[in-house]
């Protein structure tokens, strides 16, 4: 069922995204991308959902189309694009379809990521290449191509979701994930510099990062059924985090009203987990 976002967003944010194209890559059942798609649809955006599984995306699109209006803004049926983004041809085709559907998006968001755990001593070249590609290369290249289109229509905003595994947390079975997320962190700043070099007051492109805590998606809950309660002990705020928790701050930072003066910035939304890890490294018990 679609979420209820009534009274969650200020009217100026609703007006900002109403009728505008928002492309979200990495949408899957119950994940952050799906929640963002849900919320942007409620705001009246023209949502394009990119993922690799047709059925859950079509089911989500159908449920969003059928829900009662949550604002006075027009509602647009979400557009579904399925692709194997590891394939260069399919990635380029998906990007082109999304641009055609929106005219050029006002916002591009990547929640792409696969934290497949493979012991460091066992991972082979093909596995490492695939994981590095989906966790780093694909989001960055899609962001670059979207920025080029945004420039033609007067600007936009890009948001790449990253991870604390790229920095403070070190697990040796995540060679295909953690270094790639560290590269995403750096790329957010490089993309922001590249886009900002040609910004004008009437044509501004911003690039921001969102670094969530450990989010309790259905897939993660299935993999680690008893771990989330324990994980809260490493946070300053001892609450389990759900995909919905990323939506309101994520969209708020994307908006010109709140986040319009920031680019190249990574926002931590993690119940204070990163601050607690820094404290532990600086002042070990």
KOLGU-937032 format. One record per residue: x, y, z of N, C-alpha, C, O in turn. Coordinates in steps of 0.001 Angstrom, whole numbers, plus 500000, padded with zeros to 6 digits. Layout:
XYZXYZXYZXYZ;...
***
This chain:
500836498803500000500000500000500000500872501249500000501912501280500659;500459502273499269501213503530499314501193504144500703500259503933501477;502233504905501008502344505589502283501482506854502289501104507375501240;501190507324503479500472508585503632501487509677503963502096509665505033;501665510619503037502629511697503214501959513025503501502603514074503453;500670512986503799499981514231504150500670514892505350501036514228506320;500834516196505259501419517007506333502898516718506596503449517171507599;503539515967505702504961515669505888505867516711505229507021516872505628;505350517414504229506176518340503476505516519715503431504297519839503311;506351520735503530505839522094503411505307522332502004505735521683501050;504389523248501887503756523507500598504762523978499557504610523681498372;505786524708499986506774525170499009507533524001498395507924524080497231;507756522909499147508413521728498593507471521011497633507908520511496597;506194520955497964505219520364497056505196521124495725505187520519494653;505187522436495809505156523231494574506440523047493761506408523033492530;507552522909494451508836522792493754508900521548492875509427521598491763;508366520434493367508494519187492621507248518829491812507287517891491015;506167519540491994504946519236491254505172519386489751505596520440489277;504887518332489021505027518346487575506440518178487072506653518098485862;507417518121487967508818517997487569509227516528487482508703515676488199;510167516257486594510664514901486441511639514524487539512574515269487834;511419513366488143512314512835489174512644511395488792511759510541488734;513916511135488535514365509803488132515061509143489312515982509711489899;514613507933489656515168507211490803515685505861490314514917505039489815;516976505642490460517603504394490034517845503517491248518259503994492305;517580502223491080517783501286492179516514500986492943516566500650494127;515365501103492279514082500853492956513823499350493018513906498652492007;513513498872494199513138497478494396512102497416495509511899498392496231;511469496303495641510351496163496583510769496501498006511667495871498566;510106497511498593510305497836499999511583498574500329511866498801501505;512381498965499313513650499603499646513528501127499650512435501665499472;514650501822499852514631503278499923514141503874498608513380504842498608;514574503303497497514130503800496194512626503729496021512016504638495459;512025502644496507510569502505496414509868503556497265508872504139496836;510381503803498468509787504806499343509916506208498748508978507002498821;511069506513498163511247507810497524510295507967496346509731509042496141;510116506905495576509173506947494458507766507250494954507052508064494370;507382506593496026506077506787496650505892508252497051504868508861496740;506885508812497741506759510177498250506767511207497132505963512139497156;507650511065496157507683512027495063506396511980494236505938513002493726;505826510793494111504535510694493423503475511472494193502657512170493592;503486511356495528502522512094496339502724513598496223501777514366496393;503951514024495935504233515450495760503825515956494379503914517153494104;503382515057493517502951515468492177504049515457491147503898516054490081;505169514783491441506263514709490475505963513669489398505136512774489574;506662513822488285506633512813487217507749511818487529508906512042487172;507402510732488189508395509803488719508753508739487684507879508115487083;510053508549487491510572507456486679511340506523487602512292506940488262;510925505256487649511554504261488517512378503303487664511855502671486747;513662503200487969514556502300487248514983501183488182515497501430489273;514765499959487745515153498797488529515346497603487623515211497711486404;515663496459488218515942495278487399514850494218487460514931493220486744;513825494409488298512744493437488394511424494095487970510947495030488614;510857493596486897509663494208486297508443494133487219507769495141487430;508158492964487764506893492761488474506723493683489680505695494354489771;507686493751490619507465494630491782507364496102491398506642496858492048;508073496519490353507992497912489925506629498222489327506055499279489593;506112497308488523504788497520487932503710497510489005502754498282488936;503861496637489994502886496591491094502918497885491897501871498402492287;504117498409492146504235499668492873503628500807492055502896501639492590;503933500841490768503385501894489913501861501856489902501210502899489958;501291500650489831499842500517489817499225500987491131498199501667491129;499845500629492246499292501028493542499362502539493727498448503130494303;500434503175493249500553504618493378499532505330492502498953506341492902;499318504800491313498357505412490399496941505377490978496147506283490727;496623504335491753495266504151492257494996504856493577493840504916493997;496003505389494246495771505959495565495036507299495465495131507986494448;494313507663496509493646508962496522494665510095496487495783509951496981;494278511200495912495162512358495841495544512819497237494704512848498137;496834513186497424497301513652498722497604515147498719498100515687499708;497305515807497614497491517254497558496612517786496439495953517022495733;496609519088496286495841519708495215496599519660493892496061520051492856;497857519178493916498666519109492711498215517932491842497704516940492361;498403518040490513498061516920489632498899515691489969499999515804490510;498364514518489643499078513267489884499400512617488545498562512585487643;500614512100488422501075511496487172501413510031487412502023509678488422;501009509186486473501308507759486601502815507544486527503457508032485597;503392506824487490504831506566487450505223505771486211504444504968485697;506420506006485750506966505305484588507991504290485071508865504615485875;507884503072484584508770501983484979509750501691483853509357501527482698;511028501628484203512067501225483260512863500103483909513458500293484970;512875498935483278513663497823483801514890497626482914514814497700481687;516008497375483563517260497222482820518285496513483686518260496597484914;519187495814483013520386495294483661521444496383483528522097496492482491;521613497180484561522484498343484484523960497981484429524802498846484191;524283496701484648525660496263484458526023496195482985527200496227482625;525013496102482142525217496092480696525237497542480202524264498274480384;526323497947479589526476499344479183525360499790478254524833500891478408;524992498953477294523928499306476359522599499512477061521872500456476753;522273498630478009521011498767478734521033499992479649520017500667479812;522186500275480241522280501473481087522050502741480267521292503623480671;522703502823479127522542504009478278521117504133477771520576505235477683;520509502999477436519123503024476951518175503453478059517252504231477815;518388502958479277517536503339480402517666504828480698516672505503480967;518892505338480647519112506772480877518404507598479824517759508599480138;518525507179478571517883507919477483516365507896477610515712508908477356;515793506759477999514343506660478179513872507580479305512844508246479193;514648507601480393514268508451481528514312509926481142513432510697481526;515322510316480392515434511706479950514295512059479001513719513144479086;513979511146478106512877511388477166511549511513477914510715512349477567;511359510693478925510094510699479671509899511973480467508767512406480680;510995512580480911510897513759481777511244515067481068511012516149481606;511797514964479863512292516150479184513688516493479643514448517108478896;514027516128480794515285516221481545514838516367482985514041517249483306;515344515510483851514826515495485226515250516715486026516341517253485837;514375517138486916514757518153487900515601517534488998516381518220489660;515436516212489188516205515509490211516530514105489731515692513426489137;517751513685489996518162512296489774518688511758491090519526512386491738;518192510586491483518584509963492745519023508536492461518312507783491796;520182508169492961520631506787492858520665506150494233521363506617495133;519902505077494384519986504255495589520615502905495251520459501933495991;521322502858494133521931501616493676522974501127494678523723501915495255;523002499833494867524004499253495747523744497771495948522595497332495998;524812497011496062524699495585496364525832495215497312527002495209496928;525471494904498559526511494592499542526687493084499687526623492535500787;526906492440498566527130490996498580528416490687499342529469491254499051;528326489799500306529474489484501149530209488257500591529643487167500509;531464488449500215532304487369499707533642487442500445534278488496500432;534090486361501086535380486404501780536483486942500873536574486571499703;537312487812501420538336488476500614539254487463499928539701487694498805;539528486371500580540403485362499990539761484539498893540433483740498242;538457484728498681537740483901497698537173484693496526536850484104495494;537042486008496656536405486788495606537255486741494334538477486885494387;536589486537493187537333486470491935537176487771491152536419488656491551;537890487880490045537925489126489290536551489501488749536173490672488774;535809488522488264534485488807487720533533489328488782532792490281488540;533546488709489960532690489178491054533071490583491491532200491422491721;534361490843491607534816492167492023534441493221490991534015494319491349;534597492892489719534234493846488658532751494177488704532374495345488604;531902493158488854530452493379488867530035494230490060529232495152489919;530582493919491237530211494667492434530713496103492376530004497029492768;531926496285491891532451497645491758531631498442490757531409499640490938;531187497781489713530427498468488672529084498960489186528725500116488966;528332498094489874526997498497490320527061499436491516526169500265491697;528110499318492340528212500147493537528887501490493296528758502402494112;529611501622492178530348502855491935530183503369490506529679504474490305;530594502597489528530657503110488168529288503509487618529131504594487058;528306502631487779526976502902487200526338504157487805525887505015487047;526279504307489148525678505535489688526376506803489220525719507795488907;527716506775489171528456507976488794528237508315487319528042509481486976;528267507320486456528074507587485031526648508042484734526435508917483894;525670507451485421524290507905485227524127509342485716523451510148485078;524751509657486853524682511024487381525302512002486387524730513058486116;526453511661485850527111512542484880526214512807483679526065513950483247;525614511740483138524775511901481954523522512714482258523062513481481412;522966512553483459521804513349483851522181514824484019521406515710483658;523358515080484561523804516468484732523913517169483380523523518330483249;524437516476482383524555517070481050523189517478480504523067518512479847;522164516672480773520814517019480309520211518130481153519554519025480621;520425518084482454519905519138483336520417520508482921519688521497482992;521668520567482490522253521838482099521480522485480954521395523710480869;520922521663480081520216522176478905518891522847479266518382523670478505;518334522497480427516998522998480776517009523895482009515955524201482566;518192524316482434518225525293483521518581524773484884518362525465485879;519134523551484969519634523081486255518874521900486835517951521369486217;519279521501488030518661520365488707519508519951489893520445520651490278;519176518827490458519890518336491635520084516831491523519195516111491069;521253516365491940521605514946491926521871514515493357522518515230494122;521367513341493715521626512779495035522067511334494882521350510513494309;523259511024495400523767509654495386523779509119496813524355509732497711;523142507975497011523169507333498318524478506566498464524888505827497569;525120506756499605526394506112499860526287505287501141525182504905501527;527406505003501806527359504110502964528525504374503901529602504786503468;528303504131505200529395504234506167530448503154505949531563503270506456;530116502126505215531111501095504932532234501634504059533285501004503949;532028502792503436533097503409502677534099504145503538535134504590503043;533806504279504825534686505053505684535024504368506983536052503700507096;534154504536507970534502504127509329534414502624509580535147502078510404;533511501968508863533288500553509147534079499704508163534073499973506962;534760498677508667535652497891507824535339496408508001535587495842509066;534800495784506970534507494358506982535228493730505800535010494141504660;536077492751506045536943492240504988536205491434503934536774491127502886;534941491083504190534177490369503166533395491328502268532513490895501527;533708492629502326532982493622501539533899494361500571533735495559500339;534873493632500006535822494243499086535129494841497863535601495835497310;534021494250497439533307494776496274532334495884496616531703496443495719;532194496215497891531208497208498318531855498413499006531667499550498572;532610498171500069533136499271500874534057500208500083533861501421500149;535053499705499338535891500631498558535093501385497503535401502537497194;534064500736496946533240501409495938532458502558496562532290503604495935;531980502375497784531255503448498453532191504592498853531779505752498869;533449504270499175534426505324499414534634506136498135534789507357498178;534635505442497005534776506132495721533552506991495414533684508067494830;532371506533495799531160507340495630531281508637496436530931509710495945;531774508534497671531935509730498505532801510770497792532456511951497751;533914510329497237534798511243496523534129511756495251534279512923494889;533398510886494582532765511282493322531686512332493526531477513179492658;530999512290494657529998513313494959530649514687494927530089515636494379;531824514789495512532536516064495540533075516438494156533054517608493775;533557515444493406534072515717492059532951516137491109533116517075490328;531824515452491173530683515820490332530178517212490682529814517990489800;530157517521491976529711518850492404530648519930491875530191520982491429;531957519677491920532921520643491399532766520811489890532790521927489372;532610519701489202532474519716487736531212520466487317531257521318486429;530092520150487956528842520836487626528898522298488036528427523172487308;529479522563489208529508523922489720530374524863488918530170526076488959;531345524324488182532261525173487415531534525974486335532009527031485921;530385525474485881529627526180484841528255526635485339527389526990484539;528055526624486661526802527144487209526702528649486988527701529365487055;525497529115486727525186530536486712523986530737487623523337529757487988;523667531962488004522517532172488886521207531605488338520306531279489110;521096531486487032519864530978486421519967529523485990519015528979485429;521102528885486242521296527505485781522222526804486777523429526692486560;521626526340487866522396525766488973522151524262489059521010523799489071;523238523523489118523176522085489370523928521797490659525084522189490823;523252521103491572523862520711492843523991519191492902523193518461492315;525005518736493619525208517301493835525384517079495335526260517674495962;524546516217495897524645515918497325524671514411497542524280513634496671;525136514017498711525121512613499092524254512398500313524115513282501159;523676511219500394522939510796501586523618509526502101523745508540501374;524052509561503359524736508415503954523865507881505085523930508381506208;523052506870504796522133506367505822522817505408506782523903504892506518;522148505189507897522564504122508795522123502783508235521822502660507048;522090501784509102521705500446508646520184500391508543519477500356509550;519701500383507312518265500479507056517640499088507003518151498183506342;516542498943507701515864497656507813514918497456506622513701497585506755;515490497144505475514670496789504317514234495331504445514816494586505234;513216494908503679512825493498503750513981492545503430514118491499504063;514813492910502443515926492037502070516948491937503191517441490847503482;517274493062503825518238493036504917517681492325506146518405491617506847;516404492516506396515772491849507535515809490331507355515982489586508320;515646489886506113515700488452505831517116487911506012517307486801506509;518107488707505603519499488266505716519997488279507158520741487394507580;519573489294507904520082489484509270518892489640510232518675490727510768;518124488569510455516849488702511181516971489194512616516033489803513130;518094488950513274518210489303514690519216490424514939519523490744516087;519726491015513870520863491922514042520469493379514276521259494138514838;519286493785513866518967495208513895518837495755515308519283496869515587;518238494989516192518130495445517579519510495613518200519756496573518930;520402494684517911521771494772518420522501495967517818523295496620518496;522231496254516543522926497346515865522597498706516470523413499625516409;521424498838517045521048500124517636521970500518518786522041501692519148;522679499543519365523582499837520479524794500650520034525465501261520865;525084500664518721526201501457518212525749502845517773526529503592517183;524493503195518057523935504482517665523706505352518898523486504840519996;523757506657518711523420507577519790521919507630520024521461507921521129;521156507344518969519694507280519066519304505817518882519395505318517760;518882505118519902518704503668519836517383503240519196516535502626519842;517228503570517935516023503205517196516403502459515920517404502783515282;515612501470515555515817500797514275515357501717513147514330502387513259;516122501743512066515831502647510957515162501894509819515566500785509470;514128502511509241513356501924508144513516502790506890513927503946506990;513194502242505706513315503037504478512573504362504537513055505362504004;511408504386505175510640505630505255511429506745505954511232507925505664;512321506364506873513069507356507629514019508169506757514459509246507159;514335507673505585515244508383504674514521509400503803515154510283503224;513208509283503705512476510023502684512355511509503009512735512350502195;511839511836504172511576513250504478512866514065504508512926515110503859;513922513627505246515155514412505174515784514395503791516334515402503346;515708513254503104516302513176501774515682514160500798516401514863500089;514365514220500751513685515141499854513898516581500307514034517476499474;513927516812501610514134518162502117515489518705501675515581519856501248;516542517894501771517867518344501337517928518552499826518715519363499337;517100517820499094517061517995497644516407519312497240516693519849496171;515547519818498078514783521007497715515662522250497713516622522344498478;515328523196496853516064524463496791515849525276498061516749525986498510;514665525172498634514326525985499802515236525697500985515673526615501679;515522524410501216516308524026502388517771523766502015518678524276502673;517997522987500977519358522583500636519980523358499507521044522983499014;519345524429499085519760525129497884521125525768497923521654526128496871;521721525924499092523041526526499195524137525495499432525272525863499736;523816524205499300524818523172499551525015522292498322524058521891497660;526281522003498038526648521065496980527978520436497348528827521076497969;528156519184496963529354518458497353529332518004498797530364517619499348;528155518047499415527987517721500834527363516334500962526507515954500162;527796515585501971527190514290502284526503514403503639527133514718504648;525201514142503641524412514238504868524313512859505529523910511883504896;524684512796506801524546511562507568523161511506508196522771512409508936;522420510444507898521116510207508520521182508800509106520757507830508477;521725508705510327522123507391510828521923507218512326522561506363512939;521050508013512922520811507933514363522095508131515170522244507571516256;523018508930514634524252509220515353525268508107515336526201508117516138;525114507145514443526052506014514418527469506472514070528435506037514696;527590507352513069528923507788512647529623508547513762530823508368513971;528895509392514480529512510137515576529970509204516689531006509435517312;529212508170516933529591507219517966530832506436517556531692506157518391;530931506075516262532100505344515789533350506227515856534426505751516219;533211507508515507534347508433515614534817508523517061536018508501517331;533870508624517989534227508703519401534976507460519841535955507555520581;534529506300519394535165505053519798536588504950519247537486504448519925;536793505435517994538127505379517422539059506389518062540250506127518227;538514507548518423539332508612519015539618508354520493540719508596520986;538597507859521178538723507610522617538319506157522906537254505914523474;539160505197522520538787503784522731538605503471524198539332503972525055;537629502639524471537356502258525864538313501172526328538233500727527473;
***
